[in-house]
Structures are given as C-alpha cells and as structure tokens.
Amino acid sequence: MVAEEADRISPKRKPFRLAAALPLAGAITVAAVVAFVAYRVVFEVSLSATRASAGHRLDLYAASFEREVGKYASYPYVMALDGTILALLDNPNDSMQRYRADSYLEALNDRIGTLDVFLLDKSGRVIASSNWNKWDSFVGRDLSYRPYYQNAGVGRVTRFYGIGTTNRQPGYFLATAIARGDDTLGFSVAKVSLEQLERSWASAESPAILSDEHGVVVLSSVPAWKYGTLVALDDKARREIAEAQQYNDRSLAPIGLSTLRNLGGGTRIVRLPGVAGSDSGFSTQGLFLAESRAMPETPWTLTVFTDLSEMDDLARLWAALAGLGSLLCLGLLAVYRQRRRHLREILAARAALQQAHDHLESEVADRTAALSATNERLLREVEERERTERTLRDAQSGLVQASKLASLGQLSAGIAHELNQPLAALVTLSGNAVKFLERGELGTVRGNLERVRPLVERMGHLTGELKTFARKSSGEPQLIGLRKLVDDVLFLLNHRLRRGGVAVTIDIDGGDIDLWCDANRFEQVLLNLIGNAVDAMEGEEDQRIVLSARREGDFARIDIRDSGPGLPPERLAHMFEPFFTTKAPGVGLGLGLTISAGIIRDFGGELVASNAEGRGAVFSMTVPVGAREAT
C-alpha cells in the first residue's frame, strides 16, 4: 500500500520535470535566434561601411599597379622606332649591326631602369640584348615558347609575368611586334621588376595579392603567399604553365584560402589560414573581406583583403548581449510562473502527505507481521539447505569410496596373480627347506630362507598399497610429490600394463613437482584415467601411455595421452556428465570421469578432455602446487 501511495504521488512530479525541460529548451532556442539575428544585423551594418572603405583601398592598389607598369609600357614601341634595331632586323647576321644594337639596348636599359630589354627575330630567337656581355646573356636563346612572343601583335603591348629561365629572376614582360607594312620583322621586349611595388604593398595596412589567369599569386604583400594558388590547379593549367616555363620549378601549392560567402561584384567573405613567422604589420589569419578586380589589358586579378576580426568580435558581443538579455527576460517570466505553480503544488502535496501518513500507519503493522512470517520461513529454508548440503557431501564421499572399491574389484584378478606367484614360491621353498634340514644341508636351507624374505616383503608392499588406497580419505590437502603418486598407481596397475604390453613414459619437468592436494583422492583420479587409457587401447598393436607434467605459475599441468583411437568428437562435450560412458553396455557406470572432475575441482583445478594430434586421447588437469589451500 505504501508503494501504491508513492506511485500515486510520483507521477505528478515526472510531468512537472518534463514540463520544466520544454520551456528551458524553448528559451534557449529563442535566445539563440535572437543572438543570431543580432549578430547578422550588426555584422551586415558594419560590413556595408567596410565594403566602401575596401573598395577605395582596391582603387588605390589598382592605380599604383597601373602607374608602376604604365611608365614602362611605351618602351617596346620606342625600340621599334630606333634605326639601329631596324637595321639589325633587316640584316640579323651582320656582327657590327648586332654590336650596335646590343650597345643601344644596354644604354636604354640603364637609362629607363628596367631589368632587361632584348630583341627577338621572327622565329622567337634573341638576336640582341641589354645583357649581351654578361654571364646570363639572352643572346641566342630561343624564347618562342613564351606567351609574350606567341600573342604579341603590331600596335599593342602584350603583358606576361614569369621567372627567367636563364637567371631565375622574376619579372614583368612587355612585348610588341615590329613590322614594316604587313611583314613582321621581329619583337621588342622589356622586362620590368615589380619588387618596389611589392615592398610598398607590404607596408600597407592590409594584405593584397595579384593573381594570373590560372589563380597563381604573382605579387603579394605576404611573401609566403607568392607563387601560391587561390585554388588547386587542374591538369590543363599545370600543362600550360609548364609549356610556357612560367614559374620554373615552383610547387604552386594552394595558400589555404576558403570562400565562406559570395557577396557579388567580386566581393567575398573568406577565411585565411595565417602565415607562421610573418613579421608584417597586419593579420593574415581569420575572417577577411576580399575585394577583387580584373586588371585592364591583362587577365590578372587584383585582390585586397580587409580584416573582419574586430567586426566579427563586435557582432559576437552584441549577439551574446542580446541572447543573455532575452534569456534574462524569459527567466524572470519563468520564475514568476514557477512561483505560482510551486505554491499550488505545496498545498496539493500537504493534502497528499497527510493522506499517505494516515495510510502508512495502518500499512506498517501489516508489513511488520508479513516480514516476521517471511523471516521465520527463510530460517527454516536455510536449515533445510544446510542439511541437504551435508547429505550431498556425505553422498559424494561415499560415491568416491565406492568408486575406489570398484577399482579394487577390477584390480582383484591382477592382485591375485601377483600374490599367487610369491605364495607358490613360498610353498616350494619351505618344503625344500624341511628336506634339506633333514639331510643336514644347512647352507642350502639358509639360502632358501633368504629367498623367502624378499617374496614376503613384496607381498607386504602390495597389500600395504591396497590398504592405503582402500581406506577412506580425510579430504585434507597436503604437500606430496607427483612422482610418488604416479609410481604407486603404476604399481597397482602393473599386472594390467604387463598383460596388455602397455609402454608407459613419464616426463615430469624437473624430475618431480610437489602438489598441494589429498594424495588418496588424487591417486583415485590417476588410477581412473590410466585405467581408462588401458581400456581404450585394448586390441591395438602399439599401446603407449605418455604422462607429462610441467609447472604453469601456481599450478601444475598434467597430461595423460594414450595411443588409442581417440574420443568421438560429437561426445567430447558430454565426457564429464554423470552416467555417460563410451564403453560397451554393462562395462562401467559412467561415473569415473564425473568423480575425477569433481575431485580436481575440489583441489582448485580443472580436468578437460581432447584428442591428440594424429591419434589418441588426452586428458589434461591442472593441480595447485606449493603450500597453499585449494579453493
């Protein structure tokens, strides 16, 4: 009745806990939505202002690039107007004209501040260069693989950025075709350094990059990004770059830029991975606004990054404040409603408790009487179980003793044979002794009597072993050597072993192992297992028993293997069941292995059966060693 009353009260609390969890989850959801809306509003407002300033910064970077490149854009035309250059193109094999052209280009290069200026013939081979007298001279090199040669035209300047294949020096190439009428005579090329522009970008307040048509970064305010890629290059792009030998052996690995949101018009929100060990004055890791613009007269793209970390932190702060504020308001409302509900529950609980108290008083008396009756019944059951256990132990002990006496019955024929020979010898020797004594041949009498003594001792030893084996065991474990137990059992089975021609091999690790067991009961196990092995090999030509033992930690493992036909695999699982036997009907009760397994378990070990590799059965047992008690 008490449990029923408790069940009547508890269901009122479970819906209450569930009802409290649902509003909490709803409040958290509302706070999360409010925080998200606040974050987006603040972020978008700040983003609008940031985009305006980022666009202005992009204009400045684009103007600086065009200004830097534009001041060199007319020089390829200037080279095309010079008479020395035209004369060399008309007669490219004239060494004097080549010398004049080389000298002119060398002087022009020194004056305008380019890296190199050089002249190509119609096939794309350099016939004059400003570095004609230096180790890295371009003269004679075939540059027809370069895009500025392949794409150059009359009246326009072709632009190309690449790393020199001769001196490994990067530069910006400006090239135009030199023509007379419809006939193209050659190509004038100026190589310009952009390092000054790159250094000015590095001192700015935010990172900027210039990427080519493949997405390879050719200029960067962050040195680690140079010759990286905005996206992974496909096979076609890598093949085009390799054919133009544009970046030589650069790996062109992605810089790790990931686009989070595309705002349109070349504007994106991206995340940059950062650069280890960067000493620039601006951040290169986190959230950035990327403003991109295609550069005129070239397939390049200029991208300027604006750090959004402060804007993101501000939006997160407003989101947190909005979320906490909404939680606070919802919490105050929940506290007010909870207080009213709590007051109602207190009144209901008081009434329920009073009703439960009245009911419990009557229930206690009934439960006390029931518990007293149950205790008395349990005491009677405990006493009955103890009597049953004592009866079972006595029955087991009697069963073991009966099994021993049964084994003695099986050994009786052999024992009678063993005693019969000494007794016959005693009769003969005693009769002879009387006749020799009558003749006075005392020496012969003495010899006969001396032969009588060992026969009597042998009979005494045999009857002593039988007496020891037949007596009831005390059941107390003691320390005893395995070799002695084995020898005693083999002595009892000597007649059966000799009659069957059974060869017994004993292999004990270290010569002997001290077991902690009841010797009399363990002899019963050995007698049963070895006797079963002899029975199993009956009629076999080769009859062998191998008894091996070795230490395994606190136990000794003892294996008894025979050379018989082995155990049927389908019967292995039932070998130790009572009244189960593999012998012919009427031969044995099927209790020997059951009793043996029980004895080994009493010692704290285990007895198992298996088939040996090849032929024969193996019975393996573990027995404790040393001075310890069997469990």
Buried (B, 14 or more C-beta within 10 A) or exposed (E): EEEEBEEEBEEEEEEEEEEEEEBEEEBBEBBBEBBEEBBEBBBEEBBEEBBEEBBEBBEEBBEBBBEBBEEBBBBBBBBBEBEBBBBBBEEBEEEEBBBBBBBBBBEBBEEBEBBBBBBBBBEBBBBBBBBBEBEEBBBEBEBEEBBBBEEBEEEBBBBBBBBBBBBEEBBBBBBBBBBEEEEBBBBBBBBBBBEEBBEEBBEBEBBBBBBBEBBBBBBBBBEBBBBBBBBEBEEEBEEBBEEBBBBBEBEBEBBBBEEEEEEEEBBBBBBBEEBEEBEBEBBBBBBBBBBBBEBEEBEBBBBBBBBBEEBBEBBBEBBBEBBBBBBEBBBEEBEEEEEEEEEEBEEEBEEBEEEBEEBEEEBEEEEEEEEEEEEEEEEEEEEEEEEEEEEEEEEBBEBBBEBBEBBBEBBEEBBEEBBEEBEEEBEEBEEBBEEBEEEEBEEBBEBBEEBBEEBEEBBEEBEEBBEEBEEEBEEEBEEBBBBEBBEBBBEBBBBBBEEBEBEBEBEBBEEEBEBBBBBBBBBBBBBBBBBBBBBBBEEBEEBBBBBBBEEEEEBBBBBBBBBBBBBEEEEBEEBBEEEEBBEEEEEBBBBBBBBBBBBBEBBBBBBBBBBBEEBBBBBBBBBBBEEEEBE
